[in-house]
Amino acid sequence: MPDGGPDCTRTTLRELAETVSAPAADLPARLSQLLSPFVAHSALLLLAADASGGHRRGVGDRGFVDDVPLIELDELRRSAQPGTSRRIELTVADEPRGALQFTSRNGALLLLADPRVGHDGGSTALDLWDIVALRVQELADAAPPGYLKLARAASGERMGALTELADEYSTTLESVLAALRSTRLDDAAARASATAVAAEGLVHLRTASDRVRTFTEEPVTTAFQRLREDLRPLVRYRELEVQFVEPPADGRPLPSEVAHGARAVVRGSILALIDTQGVSRVRVQWDCDGENLLIDLRDDGPGDLGAASIQLELVRHRVSALGGRLVTHATPGWGTEMSIVIPLDPPQSAHEATAVWSLRPREADVLQRLAAGRRNREIAADLSISENTVKFHVASIYRKLGVRTRAEATAVYHSRLGASAAG
């Protein structure tokens, strides 16, 4: 920490207070100012968890802030232990750049470019980032339920667009490979070289698509571990025991908005339960059935949780925004049980939402999965049909919806679904 005694400490605390209370748009600049006395830097870049999988923000040298890929940031976040810092080297615009990486205890990532660290500056900066990152998460948890609803709807559109891009370029590259392997081409050396390049490009594209998919998902065990960390401040100063029942390690990964929303739902549910006098223990269990995240909470209280609970009503709104359902059962003298089911896939159309296009039942099935971002191969496996049959249905869907791409079909689908819900 820089020399300066009590005055320096007061300045740091004042700037910390200003940082955690600043609007989201001002956070990077405030944080950079807060950390500069401890770690001088040319740019600051952060990736804090939210309902969309991660929100990237930065300030300073735009050559660094704009040119570090989002997926690379996510890989750095995933590869580091929470509550640690380390020096790394990145390739930015074909040039090596040194950076200091801080990973907060709740998994948020902070990078400081071209760092110059003062005495104990690294450890102090990590402590300050822990506080700021926790505040960022609290703000996301407190966001209106409508934010989760928008993130949920956007999930299908985002994945549909990514799938469309991958399919388009995969088809192009596969066509190039087929042409270059043709026996009608006699330049063997050129053909072999071009085939190798095209094959490498195809692998790279598919790998990138899979990495983007992974970026928008979170392993269920990781999400549950983050829930444990989230609840520590909640129970630290209360006489409350929280028992955790781990989800299956091979459970399906959770879409980012489900992982984020589920943690907020559990936090809110526990707050609702402990509003009742006499609750000393809460049991939290997560499970997956392949299509849904199943959450079960039980307490040892008097079993008189009222339906008029404001905190419980907020939980209901969050569950509804995620397309889920909540059931509470209170038994006087035995406690309260809350069962929550949250679907893992983006909202699927009801029959009335697709009837306007005169889709046949199988076409509606294909459209629902297409809008959820699933590839033709995955749709074929889901419906036990061939990929050629899927392509036939997709072409028919395009014609009936008046669109030409998967992204357009996904957008039209969600637009109609939203209109049906509003009606």
C-alpha positions as CSV (number, residue, x, y, z in Angstrom):
1,M,0.0,0.0,0.0
2,P,1.3,3.5,-0.8
3,D,2.8,5.4,2.1
4,G,0.7,8.2,3.5
5,G,-0.7,6.8,6.8
6,P,-4.3,7.5,7.9
7,D,-4.9,10.2,5.3
8,C,-4.1,7.7,2.5
9,T,-6.3,5.1,4.1
10,R,-9.2,7.5,4.4
11,T,-8.8,8.4,0.7
12,T,-8.8,4.8,-0.3
13,L,-12.0,4.1,1.7
14,R,-13.7,7.1,0.3
15,E,-12.8,6.1,-3.3
16,L,-13.9,2.5,-2.6
17,A,-17.3,3.8,-1.4
18,E,-17.6,5.9,-4.5
19,T,-16.7,3.0,-6.7
20,V,-19.2,0.5,-5.3
21,S,-22.0,3.1,-5.4
22,A,-21.2,4.3,-9.0
23,P,-23.5,3.6,-11.9
24,A,-22.4,0.5,-14.0
25,A,-21.2,2.7,-16.9
26,D,-18.8,4.6,-14.5
27,L,-17.5,1.5,-12.7
28,P,-14.3,0.8,-14.9
29,A,-13.1,4.4,-14.6
30,R,-13.8,4.6,-10.8
31,L,-12.1,1.2,-10.3
32,S,-9.1,2.2,-12.3
33,Q,-8.7,5.3,-10.2
34,L,-9.1,3.3,-7.0
35,L,-6.4,0.8,-8.0
36,S,-3.8,3.1,-9.6
37,P,-2.0,3.9,-6.4
38,F,-1.4,0.2,-5.8
39,V,-0.9,-1.1,-9.3
40,A,-0.2,1.5,-12.0
41,H,-1.6,0.4,-15.4
42,S,-2.3,1.5,-19.0
43,A,-5.7,-0.2,-19.2
44,L,-8.3,-2.0,-17.1
45,L,-10.6,-4.8,-18.4
46,L,-13.1,-6.7,-16.3
47,L,-15.5,-9.6,-16.9
48,A,-18.1,-9.8,-14.1
49,A,-20.7,-12.6,-14.1
50,D,-24.3,-11.7,-14.9
51,A,-27.3,-13.2,-16.5
52,S,-25.9,-13.1,-20.0
53,G,-22.8,-15.1,-19.1
54,G,-20.5,-12.2,-18.5
55,H,-20.4,-8.5,-19.0
56,R,-17.1,-7.1,-20.4
57,R,-16.2,-3.5,-19.6
58,G,-12.9,-1.6,-19.7
59,V,-11.1,1.7,-19.7
60,G,-7.8,3.0,-20.8
61,D,-5.7,1.9,-23.8
62,R,-8.3,1.0,-26.4
63,G,-5.8,-1.2,-28.2
64,F,-5.9,-3.5,-25.2
65,V,-9.5,-3.1,-24.1
66,D,-11.0,-3.7,-27.6
67,D,-8.6,-6.4,-28.9
68,V,-8.7,-9.0,-26.1
69,P,-11.3,-11.5,-27.3
70,L,-14.2,-12.1,-25.0
71,I,-13.8,-15.9,-25.2
72,E,-10.1,-15.5,-24.1
73,L,-11.2,-13.5,-21.1
74,D,-13.6,-16.3,-20.2
75,E,-10.9,-18.9,-20.5
76,L,-8.6,-16.9,-18.2
77,R,-11.5,-16.6,-15.7
78,R,-12.1,-20.3,-15.8
79,S,-8.5,-21.3,-15.5
80,A,-7.7,-19.3,-12.3
81,Q,-8.6,-20.2,-8.8
82,P,-11.0,-17.7,-7.1
83,G,-9.3,-15.3,-4.8
84,T,-6.0,-15.3,-6.6
85,S,-3.8,-13.1,-8.8
86,R,-1.1,-13.9,-11.3
87,R,1.0,-12.3,-14.0
88,I,0.2,-13.3,-17.6
89,E,1.2,-12.4,-21.1
90,L,-1.3,-11.9,-23.9
91,T,-1.0,-11.5,-27.6
92,V,-2.9,-8.3,-28.5
93,A,-2.9,-7.1,-32.1
94,D,0.0,-9.5,-32.8
95,E,2.1,-7.9,-30.0
96,P,2.9,-9.4,-26.6
97,R,1.4,-7.5,-23.7
98,G,1.9,-8.1,-20.0
99,A,-1.0,-8.0,-17.6
100,L,-1.8,-8.7,-14.0
101,Q,-4.9,-10.9,-13.6
102,F,-7.1,-10.8,-10.5
103,T,-9.9,-13.3,-9.9
104,S,-12.3,-12.4,-7.1
105,R,-13.7,-14.9,-4.7
106,N,-17.0,-14.9,-6.7
107,G,-15.2,-15.6,-10.0
108,A,-15.1,-12.2,-11.6
109,L,-12.1,-11.4,-13.7
110,L,-10.0,-8.2,-13.7
111,L,-7.0,-7.5,-16.0
112,L,-4.6,-4.6,-15.5
113,A,-2.4,-4.0,-18.6
114,D,1.3,-3.2,-18.3
115,P,1.2,-3.3,-14.5
116,R,3.7,-1.6,-12.2
117,V,3.1,-2.9,-8.8
118,G,3.9,-1.0,-5.6
119,H,4.9,-2.6,-2.2
120,D,2.0,-5.0,-1.3
121,G,0.0,-3.4,-4.1
122,G,-1.0,-6.7,-5.6
123,S,-2.6,-8.1,-2.5
124,T,-4.4,-4.8,-1.7
125,A,-5.7,-4.6,-5.2
126,L,-7.1,-8.1,-5.0
127,D,-8.8,-7.3,-1.7
128,L,-10.4,-4.2,-3.2
129,W,-11.5,-6.1,-6.3
130,D,-13.1,-8.7,-4.0
131,I,-15.3,-6.0,-2.5
132,V,-16.2,-4.4,-5.8
133,A,-16.9,-7.7,-7.5
134,L,-19.2,-8.7,-4.7
135,R,-21.1,-5.4,-5.1
136,V,-21.4,-5.9,-8.9
137,Q,-22.9,-9.4,-8.2
138,E,-25.4,-8.0,-5.7
139,L,-26.5,-5.4,-8.2
140,A,-27.1,-8.1,-10.8
141,D,-29.0,-10.2,-8.2
142,A,-31.2,-7.3,-7.4
143,A,-32.0,-6.5,-11.0
144,P,-35.7,-6.6,-11.9
145,P,-37.1,-10.0,-12.9
146,G,-37.8,-8.5,-16.3
147,Y,-34.0,-8.5,-16.9
148,L,-33.9,-12.3,-16.5
149,K,-36.9,-12.6,-18.9
150,L,-35.1,-10.6,-21.6
151,A,-31.9,-12.6,-21.1
152,R,-33.9,-15.8,-21.4
153,A,-35.5,-14.7,-24.6
154,A,-32.3,-13.4,-26.1
155,S,-30.6,-16.8,-25.3
156,G,-32.4,-18.5,-28.1
157,E,-31.8,-15.7,-30.6
158,R,-28.1,-15.5,-29.7
159,M,-27.5,-19.2,-30.1
160,G,-29.6,-19.3,-33.3
161,A,-27.4,-16.6,-34.9
162,L,-24.2,-18.5,-33.8
163,T,-25.6,-21.7,-35.2
164,E,-26.5,-20.0,-38.5
165,L,-23.0,-18.6,-38.8
166,A,-21.4,-22.0,-38.0
167,D,-23.7,-23.8,-40.4
168,E,-23.1,-21.3,-43.2
169,Y,-19.3,-21.4,-43.1
170,S,-19.1,-25.1,-42.3
171,T,-21.1,-25.8,-45.5
172,T,-18.8,-23.5,-47.5
173,L,-15.7,-25.2,-46.2
174,E,-17.1,-28.7,-46.7
175,S,-17.9,-27.7,-50.3
176,V,-14.3,-26.5,-50.7
177,L,-13.0,-29.8,-49.4
178,A,-15.2,-31.7,-51.7
179,A,-14.0,-29.7,-54.7
180,L,-10.4,-30.0,-53.9
181,R,-10.6,-33.7,-53.4
182,S,-12.1,-34.2,-56.8
183,T,-10.3,-36.5,-59.1
184,R,-10.7,-34.0,-61.9
185,L,-8.1,-31.7,-60.3
186,D,-4.6,-32.9,-61.4
187,D,-2.4,-30.5,-59.3
188,A,-1.9,-33.0,-56.5
189,A,0.4,-30.8,-54.5
190,A,-1.8,-27.8,-54.6
191,R,-4.8,-29.9,-53.8
192,A,-3.2,-31.5,-50.8
193,S,-2.0,-28.1,-49.5
194,A,-5.4,-26.5,-50.0
195,T,-7.2,-29.4,-48.4
196,A,-5.0,-29.2,-45.3
197,V,-5.7,-25.4,-45.0
198,A,-9.4,-25.9,-45.5
199,A,-9.6,-28.8,-43.0
200,E,-7.7,-26.7,-40.4
201,G,-10.1,-23.8,-41.0
202,L,-13.1,-26.1,-40.6
203,V,-11.8,-27.5,-37.3
204,H,-11.1,-24.0,-36.0
205,L,-14.5,-22.8,-36.9
206,R,-16.3,-25.7,-35.2
207,T,-14.0,-25.3,-32.2
208,A,-14.8,-21.6,-31.9
209,S,-18.5,-22.4,-32.1
210,D,-18.2,-24.9,-29.3
211,R,-16.2,-22.5,-27.2
212,V,-18.9,-19.8,-27.7
213,R,-21.5,-22.3,-26.7
214,T,-19.5,-23.2,-23.6
215,F,-19.1,-19.6,-22.8
216,T,-22.8,-19.2,-22.5
217,E,-23.1,-22.2,-20.2
218,E,-21.8,-23.1,-16.7
219,P,-21.3,-26.6,-15.3
220,V,-24.0,-27.3,-12.8
221,T,-21.4,-28.2,-10.1
222,T,-19.6,-24.9,-10.7
223,A,-22.9,-23.0,-10.4
224,F,-23.7,-24.8,-7.2
225,Q,-20.3,-24.1,-5.7
226,R,-20.7,-20.4,-6.5
227,L,-24.1,-20.6,-4.7
228,R,-22.2,-21.7,-1.6
229,E,-19.9,-18.8,-1.8
230,D,-22.8,-16.4,-2.5
231,L,-24.6,-17.6,0.7
232,R,-21.6,-17.2,3.0
233,P,-22.2,-13.4,3.7
234,L,-25.9,-14.2,4.2
235,V,-25.4,-16.7,7.0
236,R,-22.1,-15.4,8.5
237,Y,-23.8,-13.3,11.2
238,R,-27.0,-15.3,11.6
239,E,-27.6,-18.4,13.7
240,L,-28.5,-20.4,10.6
241,E,-27.1,-23.7,9.3
242,V,-27.4,-24.2,5.6
243,Q,-27.1,-27.8,4.5
244,F,-26.1,-28.4,0.8
245,V,-27.0,-31.5,-1.3
246,E,-24.7,-31.5,-4.3
247,P,-26.1,-31.9,-7.8
248,P,-24.9,-34.8,-9.9
249,A,-21.5,-34.2,-11.4
250,D,-22.6,-35.3,-14.8
251,G,-25.6,-33.0,-14.8
252,R,-26.3,-31.0,-17.9
253,P,-24.6,-27.5,-18.0
254,L,-26.8,-24.6,-17.1
255,P,-27.4,-21.7,-19.5
256,S,-25.8,-18.6,-18.0
257,E,-29.1,-16.8,-17.3
258,V,-30.4,-20.0,-15.6
259,A,-27.3,-20.3,-13.4
260,H,-27.4,-16.7,-12.5
261,G,-31.2,-16.6,-11.9
262,A,-31.2,-19.8,-9.9
263,R,-28.6,-18.5,-7.5
264,A,-30.7,-15.3,-7.0
265,V,-33.8,-17.4,-6.5
266,V,-32.2,-19.5,-3.8
267,R,-30.8,-16.4,-2.0
268,G,-34.3,-14.8,-2.1
269,S,-36.0,-18.0,-1.0
270,I,-33.7,-18.3,2.0
271,L,-34.4,-14.7,2.9
272,A,-38.1,-15.5,2.7
273,L,-37.8,-18.5,4.9
274,I,-35.7,-16.9,7.6
275,D,-38.1,-14.0,7.8
276,T,-40.1,-16.4,10.0
277,Q,-39.1,-16.8,13.6
278,G,-37.7,-20.1,14.7
279,V,-35.9,-21.1,11.5
280,S,-32.4,-22.4,12.4
281,R,-31.6,-24.8,9.5
282,V,-32.3,-24.7,5.8
283,R,-31.6,-27.6,3.4
284,V,-30.7,-26.7,-0.3
285,Q,-30.7,-29.4,-3.0
286,W,-30.1,-29.0,-6.7
287,D,-30.8,-31.8,-9.3
288,C,-31.2,-32.1,-13.0
289,D,-33.6,-34.2,-15.1
290,G,-32.0,-33.4,-18.4
291,E,-34.5,-30.7,-19.3
292,N,-34.9,-28.8,-16.0
293,L,-33.0,-27.6,-13.0
294,L,-34.8,-28.9,-9.9
295,I,-34.4,-26.9,-6.7
296,D,-35.7,-28.0,-3.3
297,L,-35.5,-26.0,-0.1
298,R,-36.7,-27.1,3.3
299,D,-36.5,-25.4,6.7
300,D,-37.1,-26.5,10.3
301,G,-39.3,-23.5,11.2
302,P,-42.9,-23.4,12.4
303,G,-44.3,-23.9,8.9
304,D,-46.3,-20.6,8.7
305,L,-44.7,-18.9,5.7
306,G,-47.4,-16.6,4.5
307,A,-48.3,-16.2,0.8
308,A,-48.2,-12.4,1.4
309,S,-44.4,-12.4,2.1
310,I,-42.9,-9.6,0.0
311,Q,-39.6,-11.6,-0.4
312,L,-41.5,-14.7,-1.5
313,E,-43.4,-12.6,-4.1
314,L,-40.1,-11.4,-5.6
315,V,-38.9,-15.0,-5.8
316,R,-42.1,-15.9,-7.6
317,H,-41.5,-13.1,-10.1
318,R,-37.9,-14.3,-10.7
319,V,-39.0,-17.9,-11.2
320,S,-41.7,-16.8,-13.6
321,A,-39.2,-14.7,-15.6
322,L,-37.1,-17.8,-16.1
323,G,-40.2,-19.7,-17.4
324,G,-40.3,-21.9,-14.3
325,R,-42.8,-22.8,-11.5
326,L,-42.7,-22.6,-7.8
327,V,-44.7,-24.6,-5.3
328,T,-44.6,-24.1,-1.5
329,H,-45.9,-26.4,1.1
330,A,-46.0,-25.4,4.8
331,T,-46.8,-27.9,7.5
332,P,-47.5,-26.3,10.9
333,G,-44.9,-27.4,13.4
334,W,-42.8,-29.2,10.7
335,G,-41.5,-26.4,8.5
336,T,-41.8,-25.2,4.9
337,E,-40.8,-26.8,1.7
338,M,-40.2,-25.0,-1.6
339,S,-40.0,-26.8,-4.9
340,I,-38.8,-24.9,-7.9
341,V,-38.5,-26.2,-11.5
342,I,-36.6,-24.0,-14.1
343,P,-36.4,-25.2,-17.7
344,L,-32.9,-25.3,-19.2
345,D,-33.9,-24.5,-22.7
346,P,-35.2,-21.1,-23.9
347,P,-39.0,-20.9,-23.9
348,Q,-40.6,-23.1,-26.5
349,S,-43.7,-22.1,-28.5
350,A,-47.1,-23.2,-27.4
351,H,-49.3,-24.5,-30.2
352,E,-51.2,-21.3,-30.5
353,A,-47.9,-19.4,-31.1
354,T,-47.0,-21.4,-34.2
355,A,-50.6,-22.0,-35.5
356,V,-50.4,-18.7,-37.3
357,W,-47.9,-20.1,-39.7
358,S,-49.8,-23.3,-40.3
359,L,-46.9,-25.5,-39.3
360,R,-47.3,-29.2,-39.1
361,P,-46.6,-30.7,-35.7
362,R,-43.2,-32.0,-36.7
363,E,-42.3,-28.6,-38.2
364,A,-43.2,-27.0,-34.9
365,D,-41.0,-29.4,-33.1
366,V,-38.1,-28.5,-35.4
367,L,-38.7,-24.8,-35.1
368,Q,-38.7,-24.9,-31.3
369,R,-35.3,-26.6,-31.3
370,L,-33.9,-24.4,-34.1
371,A,-34.9,-21.3,-32.0
372,A,-33.2,-22.9,-29.0
373,G,-29.9,-22.8,-31.0
374,R,-29.7,-26.6,-31.7
375,R,-27.9,-27.8,-34.8
376,N,-29.4,-30.0,-37.4
377,R,-27.5,-33.0,-36.1
378,E,-28.8,-32.4,-32.6
379,I,-32.4,-31.8,-33.8
380,A,-32.2,-35.1,-35.7
381,A,-31.1,-37.0,-32.6
382,D,-33.8,-35.3,-30.5
383,L,-36.6,-36.3,-32.9
384,S,-35.2,-39.6,-34.1
385,I,-35.2,-38.5,-37.7
386,S,-32.4,-38.0,-40.3
387,E,-30.5,-34.8,-40.9
388,N,-31.8,-34.7,-44.4
389,T,-35.4,-34.8,-43.0
390,V,-34.5,-31.9,-40.7
391,K,-33.2,-29.9,-43.6
392,F,-36.4,-30.6,-45.5
393,H,-38.5,-29.3,-42.5
394,V,-36.2,-26.3,-42.1
395,A,-36.7,-25.3,-45.7
396,S,-40.5,-25.6,-45.3
397,I,-40.3,-23.5,-42.1
398,Y,-38.4,-20.8,-43.9
399,R,-41.0,-20.7,-46.7
400,K,-43.9,-20.5,-44.2
401,L,-42.3,-17.8,-42.0
402,G,-41.0,-15.8,-45.0
403,V,-37.4,-15.9,-43.9
404,R,-34.1,-17.0,-45.4
405,T,-31.8,-17.8,-42.4
406,R,-31.9,-19.5,-39.0
407,A,-31.3,-16.2,-37.3
408,E,-34.3,-14.6,-39.0
409,A,-36.5,-17.6,-38.1
410,T,-35.3,-17.5,-34.5
411,A,-36.1,-13.7,-34.3
412,V,-39.6,-14.2,-35.8
413,Y,-40.3,-17.1,-33.5
414,H,-39.4,-15.2,-30.4
415,S,-41.3,-12.1,-31.6
416,R,-44.4,-14.2,-32.1
417,L,-43.9,-16.0,-28.8
418,G,-43.6,-12.7,-27.0
419,A,-46.8,-11.4,-28.7
420,S,-48.7,-14.5,-27.6
421,A,-47.5,-14.1,-24.0
422,A,-48.4,-10.4,-23.9
423,G,-51.9,-11.3,-25.2
